[in-house]
Amino acid sequence: MTYLGLTAEQLTAHVARVVPPQSGRQGAVSAPGASSGDASTTRTRFARAVLTSLAEPGDSDAGVLIAAIGPVEALRAIVERRSAPDILAEVSEHDPAATEMLVGRLENALERWHPRASLTAAARSFESGARVRAALVTPEDDLWPASLADLGSGAPIALWVRGELGRLGELRRSVALVGARAATGYGEHVAMEVASGLADRGLSTVSGGAYGIDGAVHRASLASDATTVAFLAGGVDRLYPAGHTDLLQRVAERGLLIAELPCGSSPTKWRFLMRNRLIAAASTATVVVEAGRRSGSLNTAGHAATIGRPLGAVPGPVTSPASAGCHRLIREYGAECVTNADEIAELSGLWSPTEGSGAAHKESSGGGRSLAPEALRIIDALSARASRSVAELSVITGMSPRDVIATLGTLDVEGLARERAGRWLKAPPGTR
């Protein structure tokens, strides 16, 4: 068996690194269909792992292509640099509807993926995953969270997981608790009380591992000996923020750390925003505990509303700017006002009183102007000191060169980026 120039032994060795054998290692549980000895399964797992490094989170073009011809053929087509018409011809044989979705888009998508098509880099991600005992979970595994299917073609290609894989099943009885990084004492108190209360009712928590509300949720769940899950915006070997390294290591030991990007991937503002959709989709309900008007947790709430998840918000003092986002969700977006663990557990539909008693970082902008997602990705990739070429920005952002050029033009006009000898810099704040 060979695939893209790799022998059967090489493929099996790579895949075995992130499919822990049943030897008592962390994450070493049986994942039906995950045996690295099965040739077809090995190719599929390898292809999905590599594809997580080629496509940015939420890339619906990648999702449509993979669904139409499968991950093995999708990766082969990209790495072998087949033309868009050639690939579309193959897609049409399997899924005519997919062809219609990809026409006019596939050529641009290939321009995004080709600069990242490195099997050497993919091999490094397997090795990094092995060092932190991460496991690769794919949609072909029984352990795959079925609720992620609600994201449609934007669902993750695969998940990199640290922790006991059997705990993935607890996502079916979980609630997402999110909120501002700059939380008040009131917000953190409510978050910890609610997380502890949900633990008492047999429910798990999902959050993003950030400072503020997220951290309070994870700490309270761990203290209550309940499973807590942190979805990360980078690789599961890149514990971010650095100040939560110890906390996230405890989550990996007693809960789960999950990412859709391979090990070694850096968290960026764009990736935080896309990570939020996983938090919303993986849980049964989303509750915003405390949030200002521009808190990134409102982005998570938007994803929850889009896919039809129950949405709740905890009210706060009307004089507190830190609760303005929650009040807006209740007033304008139909979020249910919830004040304690009973009400949140009931909102999730997993518990009733009769059972017992009881946008990512703020968007970068000039003068408060919100940026389009593509502009946000470019700004995130630019440096004020080290200039970068269009090709470099294309690799960093996962955007095609033509989209990078178009977006840079807009940022130049807005005074947010500047060109120097054909290379680009982030404009210093004082010049905007």
C-alpha positions in Angstrom: 0.0 0.0 0.0 1.4 3.4 -1.0 -0.2 6.8 -0.8 1.3 10.1 -2.2 4.7 8.4 -2.3 4.5 7.1 1.3 4.8 3.4 1.9 2.4 1.4 4.0 5.0 1.3 6.8 5.4 5.1 6.7 1.7 5.7 6.7 1.1 3.3 9.6 3.9 4.7 11.6 2.5 8.2 11.3 -1.1 7.2 12.1 0.0 5.0 15.0 1.4 8.0 16.7 -2.0 9.6 17.2 -4.0 6.4 17.6 -2.8 5.3 21.0 -2.8 1.5 21.5 -4.8 0.1 24.5 -1.8 0.2 26.8 -3.0 2.5 29.6 -1.7 5.7 28.0 -3.7 8.8 28.3 -6.4 8.8 25.7 -5.9 5.1 25.0 -9.4 3.9 24.5 -10.8 1.8 21.7 -12.0 4.0 18.9 -13.9 1.6 16.6 -12.6 1.8 13.1 -9.4 3.5 14.3 -7.0 0.5 14.0 -3.9 1.6 12.2 -3.6 -1.9 10.7 -6.5 -1.4 8.3 -5.2 0.0 5.1 -8.3 2.0 4.1 -8.7 3.4 7.6 -5.0 4.3 7.8 -5.2 6.3 4.6 -8.4 8.0 5.7 -7.0 9.0 9.0 -3.7 10.2 7.5 -5.6 12.3 4.9 -7.9 13.9 7.4 -4.9 14.7 9.7 -3.0 16.4 6.8 -6.1 18.2 5.6 -6.5 19.9 9.0 -3.2 21.7 8.2 -4.2 22.7 4.7 -7.6 24.3 5.3 -8.4 26.9 7.9 -11.2 26.1 10.4 -14.7 26.4 8.9 -13.5 26.2 5.3 -16.7 25.1 3.7 -15.1 24.5 0.3 -12.9 21.9 1.9 -15.9 20.4 3.6 -17.9 20.1 0.3 -14.9 18.6 -1.5 -14.2 16.0 1.2 -17.9 15.1 1.5 -18.1 14.6 -2.3 -15.0 12.5 -3.1 -13.7 11.5 0.4 -10.6 12.7 2.3 -8.2 10.4 0.6 -9.0 11.5 -2.9 -9.4 15.2 -1.8 -5.8 15.2 -0.4 -4.4 13.4 -3.4 -6.0 16.0 -5.7 -4.5 18.9 -3.7 -1.0 17.5 -3.3 -0.8 16.3 -6.9 -1.9 19.8 -7.9 -4.7 18.6 -10.2 -6.5 21.4 -12.0 -9.9 22.7 -10.8 -11.8 21.5 -13.9 -10.2 18.0 -13.5 -11.3 17.8 -9.8 -14.8 19.2 -10.6 -15.2 16.4 -13.2 -14.5 13.8 -10.5 -16.8 15.6 -8.1 -19.6 15.6 -10.6 -19.5 11.8 -10.8 -20.1 11.5 -7.1 -22.2 14.5 -6.2 -23.6 16.9 -8.9 -24.9 19.2 -6.1 -21.4 19.6 -4.8 -20.2 20.5 -8.2 -22.6 23.4 -8.3 -21.4 24.7 -4.9 -17.7 24.5 -6.0 -18.0 26.0 -9.5 -16.3 29.3 -9.4 -14.8 28.7 -6.0 -12.6 25.7 -6.3 -9.7 27.4 -8.2 -9.5 30.1 -5.5 -9.7 27.4 -2.8 -6.8 25.5 -4.4 -4.7 28.7 -4.3 -5.3 28.8 -0.6 -4.4 25.1 0.0 -1.4 24.6 -2.3 1.1 26.7 -0.3 0.4 24.6 2.8 0.6 21.2 1.0 3.6 19.8 2.8 3.8 16.2 3.9 6.9 17.0 5.9 5.0 19.6 7.9 2.2 17.1 8.4 4.7 14.5 9.7 5.9 17.1 12.3 2.3 17.6 13.5 2.0 13.8 14.1 5.3 13.8 16.0 4.2 16.8 18.1 0.9 15.1 18.8 2.6 12.0 20.0 4.8 14.1 22.4 1.7 15.5 24.2 -0.2 12.2 23.9 -2.8 13.7 21.6 -5.2 11.5 19.7 -6.8 12.1 16.3 -10.6 11.6 16.2 -12.3 11.6 12.9 -16.0 11.5 11.7 -15.5 7.8 10.9 -15.0 7.0 14.7 -17.9 6.1 16.9 -16.6 8.6 19.4 -17.0 11.5 17.0 -19.4 14.1 18.5 -22.4 13.7 16.2 -23.7 17.2 17.1 -20.9 18.8 15.0 -22.8 17.7 11.9 -25.1 20.7 12.6 -22.2 22.9 11.2 -22.8 21.4 7.8 -19.9 21.8 5.3 -18.2 24.0 7.9 -17.8 21.1 10.4 -14.2 20.2 11.5 -12.3 17.8 9.2 -11.0 16.0 12.3 -10.3 16.7 16.0 -7.0 16.5 17.9 -7.8 15.5 21.5 -5.8 15.4 24.8 -7.5 13.5 27.6 -9.4 10.3 28.1 -11.2 9.8 24.7 -14.2 8.1 26.4 -15.1 11.5 27.9 -16.1 12.7 24.4 -19.5 11.0 25.1 -20.1 13.4 27.9 -20.5 16.2 25.4 -24.0 14.8 24.9 -24.7 16.1 28.5 -22.8 19.3 28.4 -23.6 23.1 28.6 -21.3 25.8 27.2 -20.6 28.5 29.7 -18.8 31.5 28.1 -18.1 35.1 28.9 -15.7 38.0 28.9 -12.0 37.7 29.6 -12.2 41.0 31.6 -14.8 39.5 34.0 -15.9 41.1 37.2 -15.9 39.5 40.6 -19.7 39.1 40.2 -19.3 37.3 36.8 -16.7 34.9 38.1 -18.7 34.1 41.2 -21.8 33.3 39.1 -19.7 31.2 36.7 -18.3 29.1 39.4 -21.6 28.7 41.2 -23.3 27.6 38.0 -20.5 25.2 36.9 -20.6 23.6 40.4 -24.4 23.4 40.2 -24.3 21.7 36.8 -21.8 19.2 38.1 -24.2 18.4 40.9 -26.8 17.6 38.3 -24.5 15.3 36.3 -23.8 17.8 33.5 -20.4 18.7 32.0 -19.2 22.1 31.0 -17.7 23.4 27.8 -15.7 26.6 27.4 -12.6 28.1 25.7 -9.9 28.1 28.4 -9.5 31.9 28.4 -9.1 34.3 31.3 -12.1 35.5 33.1 -15.4 33.5 32.8 -13.9 30.5 30.9 -11.2 30.0 33.5 -13.7 30.2 36.4 -15.9 27.6 34.7 -13.0 25.1 34.2 -11.7 25.6 37.8 -15.1 25.1 39.4 -15.8 22.0 37.3 -12.5 20.5 38.2 -13.1 21.3 41.9 -16.4 19.5 41.6 -14.8 16.4 40.0 -16.9 17.0 36.8 -15.7 16.7 33.2 -14.9 20.0 31.6 -13.9 20.5 28.0 -11.8 23.3 26.6 -11.8 24.0 22.9 -8.5 25.7 21.8 -7.9 28.0 18.9 -4.5 26.6 18.2 -2.9 23.1 18.5 -3.5 21.2 21.7 0.2 21.4 22.4 0.0 25.2 22.3 -1.6 26.0 25.7 -3.0 29.5 25.5 -3.1 31.8 27.3 0.3 31.1 28.9 -1.1 32.1 32.3 -3.5 29.2 32.1 -0.9 26.6 31.3 -1.3 24.8 34.6 -5.1 25.0 34.5 -5.2 23.6 30.9 -2.8 20.8 31.8 -5.3 19.9 34.6 -8.1 20.0 32.1 -6.1 17.6 29.8 -5.6 15.2 32.8 -9.2 15.2 34.1 -11.2 16.5 31.2 -10.5 17.2 27.5 -8.6 19.6 25.4 -9.8 19.7 21.8 -8.7 21.5 18.7 -9.4 21.1 15.0 -6.0 22.5 14.0 -2.9 20.1 14.2 -0.3 20.4 16.9 2.1 23.3 16.4 -0.6 25.6 15.1 -0.7 29.1 16.6 -3.9 30.6 18.0 -5.0 33.7 16.0 -7.9 36.1 16.3 -9.6 34.6 13.3 -9.1 31.1 14.7 -10.6 32.2 18.0 -13.8 33.3 16.2 -14.0 30.0 14.3 -13.3 28.0 17.4 -16.4 29.5 19.0 -18.6 27.6 16.6 -17.3 24.3 18.0 -18.1 25.4 21.5 -21.7 26.1 20.5 -22.1 23.0 18.3 -20.6 20.5 20.7 -22.8 21.4 23.7 -26.6 21.1 24.1 -27.0 24.8 25.1 -24.9 28.0 25.3 -25.1 30.4 28.2 -23.3 33.8 28.3 -22.5 34.5 31.9 -21.1 38.0 31.6 -20.2 40.0 28.5 -19.7 43.6 27.4 -21.2 44.9 24.2 -18.1 43.8 22.2 -17.2 40.6 24.0 -16.0 37.7 21.8 -18.5 35.5 23.7 -21.3 37.1 21.8 -19.8 35.5 18.7 -20.3 32.1 20.4 -23.9 33.1 21.1 -24.4 33.9 17.5 -23.2 30.5 16.4 -25.5 28.8 18.9 -28.5 30.8 17.6 -27.6 30.0 14.0 -27.6 26.2 14.5 -30.6 26.3 16.7 -29.1 25.6 20.1 -30.9 26.9 23.2 -29.3 30.3 24.2 -29.3 31.8 27.6 -27.8 34.9 29.2 -27.2 35.8 32.9 -28.4 39.3 33.8 -26.2 41.7 35.8 -26.4 45.1 37.3 -27.9 47.6 34.8 -25.1 50.0 35.6 -22.4 47.5 34.7 -20.9 47.7 31.2 -19.6 44.2 31.8 -23.2 42.9 31.5 -24.4 45.1 28.6 -23.8 42.2 26.1 -26.0 39.8 28.1 -28.8 42.4 28.4 -28.6 42.9 24.7 -28.9 39.2 24.0 -32.0 39.0 26.2 -33.5 42.2 24.7 -32.7 41.8 21.0 -31.9 38.2 20.3 -34.3 36.2 22.3 -31.8 34.7 24.8 -33.5 33.2 27.8 -32.8 35.0 31.1 -31.2 32.5 33.4 -30.0 33.1 36.9 -28.9 29.7 38.4 -27.9 26.2 37.7 -31.5 24.9 37.8 -32.6 27.3 35.1 -29.5 26.6 32.9 -29.9 22.8 33.3 -33.5 23.1 32.4 -32.7 25.3 29.4 -30.4 22.5 28.1 -33.3 20.0 28.1 -31.2 17.5 30.0 -32.6 18.1 33.5 -35.9 19.3 35.1 -36.6 20.5 38.6 -38.4 17.2 39.3 -35.1 15.4 39.1 -33.7 17.2 42.1 -33.4 20.4 44.1 -31.5 23.2 43.8 -17.1 38.2 18.6 -13.0 35.8 20.1 -10.8 38.6 21.1 -12.2 42.0 20.4 -12.1 42.7 16.7 -9.0 44.7 15.6 -10.2 47.9 14.0 -9.2 51.5 13.4 -11.2 53.9 15.5 -13.8 51.3 16.4 -14.5 50.2 12.9 -15.4 46.5 12.6 -13.3 44.6 10.1 -14.5 42.0 7.7 -13.3 38.4 8.5 -10.7 38.4 5.7 -9.3 41.8 6.9 -9.1 40.5 10.4 -7.1 37.5 9.3 -4.6 39.7 7.4 -4.2 42.2 10.3 -3.6 39.3 12.6 -0.8 38.0 10.3 0.9 41.4 9.8 3.7 42.7 11.9 4.5 46.3 12.6 8.3 45.5 12.5 8.9 42.6 10.2 7.5 43.0 6.7 5.8 40.1 4.9 5.2 39.2 1.3 1.9 38.3 -0.2 3.1 34.7 -0.5 4.0 34.6 3.2 0.6 36.1 4.2 -1.2 33.6 2.0 0.5 30.7 3.9 -0.2 32.3 7.3 -3.8 33.1 6.7 -4.9 30.3 4.5 -6.2 32.8 1.9 -5.4 32.7 -1.8 -2.8 35.3 -3.0 -5.5 37.1 -5.0 -7.7 37.5 -1.9 -4.6 38.6 0.1 -3.8 41.3 -2.5 -7.4 42.5 -2.6 -7.7 42.7 1.2 -4.3 44.5 1.5 -5.6 47.1 -0.9 -8.6 47.8 1.3 -6.4 47.9 4.5 -4.0 50.3 2.8 -6.9 52.7 2.0 -8.1 52.3 5.5 -4.7 53.2 6.9 -4.3 49.9 8.6 -1.5 48.4 6.5 1.3 49.9 4.5 3.6 48.7 1.7 7.3 48.9 1.6 9.3 47.6 -1.3 6.6 45.1 -2.3 6.2 43.8 1.3 3.6 44.7 3.9 3.6 46.0 7.4 0.9 46.7 10.0 0.5 50.4 10.3 1.5 51.8 13.7 -1.5 53.0 15.7 -0.4 56.6 15.6 -0.6 56.7 11.8 -4.2 55.4 11.4 
